[in-house]
Amino acid sequence: MRRFCILALSLLSVLHAMAQLESIDLWPKGKVPNATGVDLVDKVVNQRQGVVGTASMYVYMPSAELFNGRAVIICPGGGYAGLAIYKEGHDIAKIFNTMGVAAFVLKYRLPQAIGVVKEQSYKVPLQDAQRAIKIVRSKAAEWKIDPDKIGISGFSAGGHLAASAGTLFKNDWSNIGDDIDRYSCRPDFMVLFYPVISSEKQAVHSGSFNNLLGKNSNDELLRLFSCDKQVSAETPPTILILADDDKKVVPDNSILFYQALNKNNVPAALHIFSKGGHGFGLPQKGEATIWPQLVKDWLQTL
């Protein structure tokens, strides 16, 4: 009984903390692109968001004495079938805050949800990410953020979403005819953790690509969303962090992306830890625990 009470109190404290966070809806009511009109209710089980009701982002501002004017949108992973909203979202936002960076945890829509227009479902996560970048830019003066220092970060499939935002920004699918449209959706930097990147046979994470594009996607869409094939000289500076023993999203994904960045003279850094596996987030032990310092030092070089 005592253990049950402790668990209940812990859950209540988490819910209370969530209630205190500022949350911003990405889209005006009735103007959500590629939505069917079916209302979904958020569902979080074991700190994993399996149903996204309203696309939004949670705001984490650093202390005034640490704040350096930089901001980052964080895309949790989950194979485009859910969101690791705590481990690769809220927990990570707090780490960026210690670096003096404002952080925004993106709760993006899932492409296979019943509330999404099936024929356009592959556009939905990227539309949400593009809109989030624009909203942060539109509020830069209010939040004292430098509008030229707004980046994006992502984990696993969220890393694919972040990389898509950094390579497909000319495919701006987020315009709905309001004032936010006039802002750029191009991120100024990317911080990618064990990201899904490529549709190449030796690298592809089939689960993520199937959930995003469908199992019978055509070659044109597969190439479009193979981020290593979309890198250009305009792709923003990028740091990639992963583990060599990742068996789910193999290192070839990040290596192919790094090579494409290098070929296009885009400033890039690649850190491959020998151990860590997949989905390590902010590990409690092991060599990957140093990644916050690596990211902090890299951001200072931009």
N, C-alpha and C positions, 0 to 999 in steps of 0.2 A: 504493500500500500504506500509506504514511504517513497519507494522508488517511482511509483506511478505519479505521486504528487510532485516529485522533483522534475520529472519529464514534462508534466503539464505546465509547471511554472516556467521551465526553460522555453517551451513552445510559446507561452504567453509573452515572455520577454522578447523573443524574436519578432513576434507579430507586432508588439508595441514599438520596437525599434523601427520596423518597416513602416509603421503608420506615421512615424516622425519624419521620415525621409520625404523630401520634395520630389514629386513625380510629375512629369510633363507628358501629356498625351501628344503623340506625333501628328495626328490628323484631326481636323475639325469634324464634328459629327456629320455624317452624311456625305463626306468627301474622302472616304478611305478608298484608295485605288485598289481595284481588283478584289473588292469585297462583295460577297453574295448577299449581305444584309442579315445573315444569320448571326445572332448575338451569342458569343461564347463567353464562358465564365472562367477566369484564371483558375488553374489547378496546379498546386505544388505538392509533391509527395517526396519525402526524404530529400528535401532541398533541391529537387529537380523539377523544373516547370515543364509539365507535359502538355498543358493547354494554355495558349496565350489568348486572353480575351480582348484586351486593348493594347495596341502597340504603343509603347511609352518608353521613357528613360528616367532612371533615378539619378538624382543630382548629389554628388559628393564634392564639397568645396574644401580645400585645405585651409589650414589656419592662415591668418593674414600675414604672419611673420615668415611663413614658408613659401607662400604663393609666388610663383614666378611668371604668371600670365599664360602658361601653357595649359592646354586641355586635351583630353583623350576620350573618345567614345569606345566603350568596351563591349565586345560581342562574345558572349558566352558560347561554348561549344555544346554539342549534343546531337551531332549527326543530322541536323536539320529535322530531327524528330522530337526534339525537346531542348531545354536550356538548362545547363548546369549553372543556374542563376546565382548561387552562393559561391561555390568553389572557384568559378571562373568569371564571377561578376562582382558581387558585393565585397567579397574578401579582397579581390584584386584592386578595387577602387580605393580601398583604405591604404593599400601599399602605394599607389600612385600619389595619394594625398601626402604621404610622408616625403615624397620627392618634390613637393610643392606644385603638383599638377592637379588641376580640376579634373574630376572623372565623372563620366556619365555611363551608367550601366544600361545597355540597350536591351529592352524586352521586345524582340522582333517577332513578327508573325511567322508561323511555320507553314511551308508551302503545301503540305498535304492535308491541312486542316479543312474541315467542312465549310468554314467561313470564307474560303478563298476561291476565286474563279479558276477552275481547273486549267483552262487553256492558257492562262497567264500566270500560273502559280509560281513559276521559276523566277518571276520578277519581284515577288513580294518581299523577301528578306532584304534585297538590295534597295528597293524603294524605301524601306524603313530606315536603313543605314544612311542612305543619301539624305533623307529628310532630317534625320538626327543631326548630321553634320551642318546642314543649312540652319537649323534652329539654333544650334550653339553659336554659329557665326552671327546670326541675327540678334542674339542677346549678348554679344561679346562686350559691348560697352557697359551694359548693365552689370555683368559679372566680372568686369575688369580683365577680360581675356583678350590676348593678342589674336586678332582674327587670322593672322598668318602663321599661327602656331597651334592649329587644331588638328590633331592626329586621330588615328583609329588603331585599336588593338583587338586581337581575337585569338581564340583558342580552338584548335581542331577545326570543326566545321565553321565555328565562329571566325577562325583564322582565314578560312576560305572566303567568308563574307567580307572580312576586312580587306583581304587582298583584292577581291572583286571591286570594292569601293575605290581602291587605289589604282586599278588598271582599267576600269570600265566607266570612269566618271564622265566621259563624253557621251555615253549612253545614259543620259539623265532621264530616268523614268519616274521621278518624284514630283514633277510639276502638276499642280492642280488648279492653277489660276489665282493664287493668292500672293501676298507680298513676300512670302518666304521663297518663292520661286527664283527671285532675282539673285539670291546668294549662291556661291559656288558649292558644289558637293564634293569637290576634290579634297581629300585629306592632305595635310602638309607633311605627315610622316606616318610610318606604320611600325607597330610592334607586334610581331606574329609568333605565337607559341604553338609548336608542333602542328602547323597548319595543314589542312587539306588544300592541295594546290592543283595538281595535274590530273588530266584524264589519260595520260600515257599508261600503257599496260603495266609497266614495271612499278608504277607509283600509285595508281588510282585507288582511292578508297571508295569502293563501289556503293556502300551503304549511303554515304553522304550524297554522291552524285545521283543515285536512284531517287532519294527523297527530294532532292532539289528539282531534278529534270524529268523524273519518271523513268521507269525501266526501259522504255522504248524510245528514248530521246534520239534525235537525229545527230549526225556528225557536225552540223553547223553549230548547234547549241553546245555540244560537248567541247568543241574548240573554243567557242566564245567564253565558256566558263572554266577553261583550262588556263588559269591565271599566268602561268609561265609563258604562254603563247601570246599574251596581251600586254606584256611589258613594253614600254617605250621610254624615250628620254624624259618624258613628262611624269613618269611614275615617281611617287615621292620616295625619299630616303627610307630605308627599311632595315630593321634588325630582326633576325630570326633566331629563335631559341627552341631547342629540342633535345631529345636524347637518342643516342645511337641504338639503344635496345628497344626502341619503339616498334612494336610488332603490328600495331593497328593502323597507324598512318606512318608509313615507312619514310626514313630520312630523305629518300630520293625526291620527295615533294619539295622540301626546303632547298635541297641542293640544286634542283632544276630552276627554281625561282631565283636563287642567288646567282646562278650562272647567267640567267637572262638579264638580271639587274646589272651585273658586271659588264655584259656585252653592250648594254645601252648606257654605260657610264653613269649609272645611278648609284649614289653613295649607299653602301650596304655593309652589314656585319652579320656574320653567321657563327653561332655558338652551339656546338654539339657536345653535350655531356655524355660521358661513357655509359652512365646509368641514370635511370629515371622513368623509363617506360613511357606510356602514354597517359595524358591527363593528369600530370603531376601538380598543376596549379602552383600553389606556393608550398613546396614540400617542407616537412618538419625536420628532415635529416637528409644527408647525402649532398653531393657536390652541386646539385641544381639549386640549393638554397641561396646561392650567391646571385641569382639572376636579377633581383632588384637593384643591386649595386651596378651590375653590368648595364642595365637599362638606364639608370640614372646618369652614369658616366657617358653613355652614348648620346643621350638627349642633350647633354651639355656641349657636344661637338657640333650640333646642328646650327 
